[in-house]
């Protein structure tokens, strides 16, 4: 058993998370949060994003928590479906916020991420989905949560749960992340 605190990997979605996005704000508040930097935020390729996540997980000296937004959630699902047992075992849990339903909201730049795997994630996860997200209906979010074996949190009508949603430092999200951290690891 390790007593090292987990490293939290931050996985933004398509076009990255700007300075007022809750992910960026969390990084400024907590140096233990590490952004997974993709080579191309504007023209993502599934194989590249998944490989970058895999390298990031394997590079950490401690267990990992994942904090994903939008296309980052889909990246986590693809990674979990193909990563080996050793890499998957390094992940303590994932907070999946506003997954982009690229199977139904057709965005040509994101086509390589379709279809979204609906396999159970091999670690605890919480999926947060807004009632009026333009990129994922509540019904589809519920289907993703069931497929991934995620706890579903529905905070009401909050848009895409990004900087335009006015979440600020989003303390409710931080509380959800804290719930994913094991007490004794």
PEDAKA-V550096 format. One record per pair of residues at least 4 apart in sequence whose C-alpha atoms are under 7 Angstrom apart, sorted by the first residue. I is the first residue (numbers start at 1). GAP is how many residues later the second one is. Records with the same first field share a line. If there is no record, write none. Layout:
I=GAP / GAP
This chain:
1=184
2=183
3=182
4=58
5=57
6=56 / 57 / 58 / 59
7=25 / 26 / 55 / 56 / 57 / 58
8=24 / 25 / 26 / 56 / 57 / 58 / 59
9=24 / 25 / 26 / 27 / 55 / 56 / 57 / 58
10=13 / 23 / 24 / 25 / 26 / 56 / 57 / 58
11=24 / 25 / 56 / 57 / 58 / 61
12=4 / 5 / 56 / 57 / 60
13=4 / 56 / 57 / 58 / 59
14=27 / 28 / 57
15=26 / 27
16=25
17=4 / 6 / 7
18=6
19=5 / 6
20=4 / 5 / 143
21=4 / 141 / 142
22=4 / 140 / 141 / 145 / 146 / 147 / 148
23=4
24=4
25=4 / 144
26=4 / 143
27=4 / 6
36=17 / 20
38=11 / 14
40=4
43=66
44=5 / 65 / 66
45=4 / 67
46=4 / 66 / 67
47=4
48=4
49=4 / 26
50=4 / 25 / 28 / 29
51=4
52=4
53=4
54=4
55=4
56=4
57=7 / 30
58=29
63=27 / 28 / 29
64=26 / 27 / 28
65=26 / 27 / 28 / 29
66=27 / 28 / 29
67=27 / 28 / 29
68=4 / 5 / 27 / 28 / 29
69=4 / 27 / 28 / 29 / 30
70=27 / 28 / 29 / 30
71=4 / 28 / 29
72=4
73=4 / 23 / 24 / 26
74=4 / 25 / 42
75=4
76=4
77=4 / 40
78=4 / 39
79=4
80=8 / 41
81=38
83=4 / 5
84=4
85=4
86=4
88=34
91=32
92=31 / 32
93=30 / 31 / 32 / 87
94=30 / 31 / 32
95=30 / 31 / 32 / 82
96=30 / 31 / 32
97=30 / 31 / 32
98=30 / 31 / 32 / 62 / 63
99=37
100=35 / 36
101=4 / 34 / 35
102=4 / 5 / 8 / 12
103=11 / 12 / 13
105=30
107=4
118=26 / 29 / 30
119=28 / 29
120=27 / 28 / 29
121=27 / 28
124=26
125=25 / 26
126=24 / 25 / 26
127=18 / 23 / 24 / 25 / 26
128=24 / 25 / 26
129=9 / 12 / 24 / 25
130=24 / 25 / 26 / 27 / 28 / 29 / 30
131=7 / 23 / 25 / 26 / 27
132=25 / 26 / 27
133=4 / 26 / 27
134=25 / 26
136=4 / 5
137=4
138=4
139=4
140=4
141=4
142=4
143=4
144=4
145=4 / 5 / 6 / 7
146=4
158=7
159=6
160=5
161=4
163=4
170=4
171=4
172=4
173=4
174=4
175=4
176=4
